[in-house]
Amino acid sequence: MNIRNYNPETDYQGIETLLNSEGTFGGQFDEARDTKERLDDLEVSKPGSILVAEDDEKIVGTVTLFEDGRSAWLYRFAVQQENETEITKLLNEKALNTMKERGHTQVLVYAPQGDQHFEERYVELGFNKGNNFTAYWQDII
């Protein structure tokens, strides 16, 4: 298993497939956030912002690292079900080390409210559960 930075030349199709998979824990493809152009632009403007887990040249997990100088987030943390625990731990370890190197002392992650699987995932990784919030969004055209 290899954890590495996203490569715009070779990795997009694997991430799109992972995010579109009904069996993926951690998010589904969203046209507003997950297009090739969006991922490529993020990686070019902020290198090392998208991590991928690769096993036998197949993308089996991904997480995006968002930071704005004030806070750090793990976003679009998607992992295939097969070997999920191992992949999740490796991606999380790399993400936390990267954020620590960038000067952060805390990392946040969203999870669907009431989803026992995600609660177990993040507690097992050492996250503390905060208050339940609902995300709001608005399309801007």
N, C-alpha and C positions, 0 to 999 in steps of 0.2 A: 504494500500500500504506500502510495506516494502522496504527500500533501504539498501542493505547490501553488504558485500564482496562476491566475487565469491567463491563457494565451489567446488573444483575439483571432489569431490565424487558424487555430485548430480546435478550440474548446466549445464554441458556441452551440453547435448541434447537440453535443452531449449534455450541456446544461439545459437546453430547451427540452430535450427528451425527458430528462430527470424531472423538471418542473411540470411537465404535462402528464407524467405517470400517475395513475390513480393510486398506486401503491406507495407513492412518495410521502414520507412524513416530513412536513416542514414547509409546505407551501405549494401552490399551484401556479402555473404560468399566468402572468398578467401582462397584457399588451401594453399597459401604461408604464410598466417598470422593467420588463424582461426582454425587450427586443435586442437584437444583436447590436444595433446602433447605441442603445443606452448602456449596455454592458461594456462595449468597446470604448465608448467615450469615457466612462468612469475609470476604466483601467488605464487609459492613456493619460487622463488628467490627474489621477491619484493612483499611481502604480502600487500594486500589492493590496488593493481594496477588495478583490474577489479571490477567494481561495477555492481550489478544487481538490477533491480526493479522487485519485486515479488508481484503478486496479486492473492490471493487464490491459492497459491503454484504453480503458473504459471509464468515463466519468461516473462515479458512484455517490458523490456528495459535493455540496457547495455551500459556502456561506459568504456573505458580503459584509465587510467591515465598514461601518459608517462612523465618521467622527467629524466634529465641527470645532474642535479646540476646547469645547466645554463638556461634551459628553461623547461616549463611545457606545455603539450599538452593534449587535450581531443581527443581521437581517437576511431573510430568504435562506434560512438554515434548512436546506433540503437534503435528505439522505435516503438512499434506497433502503428497503426493508431488510434485505439480505445483508447480514453483518452490520446492521444499523448501529448497535452499541459501539463496536470497534471504530467504525467510521466517524461517528459523532464525537467520540472522545478524542480522536486524533485531530479532527478539524477544530474542535473547541480549544485544545491545547495550543495549536499553532495560532489561532485567532487571539487567545488571551496573551500569549507571549508577544505577539506583534503589537497589540494595544499597549502592553506594559512598556515595550521598547519605545513607543511613541509618547510615553509620559502619562498614560491614564492609570488611575488607581481603582476604577470601577467600570464594569461593562454591563450593559442592559440588553435584554432580549424580550421580544414579544412572543406570546403564545396564546392560542385560542382559549378563551375562558371556558372552564368546565371540561376540557379535554384531558382526561386522566393520563393518557399517554404522554402528552407534553409536560404535564406537571411532574410526572416521574422522571422524564428525560432531564429536565433542567435541575431538579432537586438532586438527582444522581450526579450531575456535573458540578454541583456545589453552589448553584444559584439560590438566592433567597427569594421567596415569593413575595411580591408586593401586593398592592391593592388591585382590585379588578377595575380595568378601564375599558372603555369602548373607543375604538378609533373611528373618527369621522373623516370623510374626504369629500371633495367636490371636483368634478371634472372642469377644467378650464379650457375653453376653446378659443 
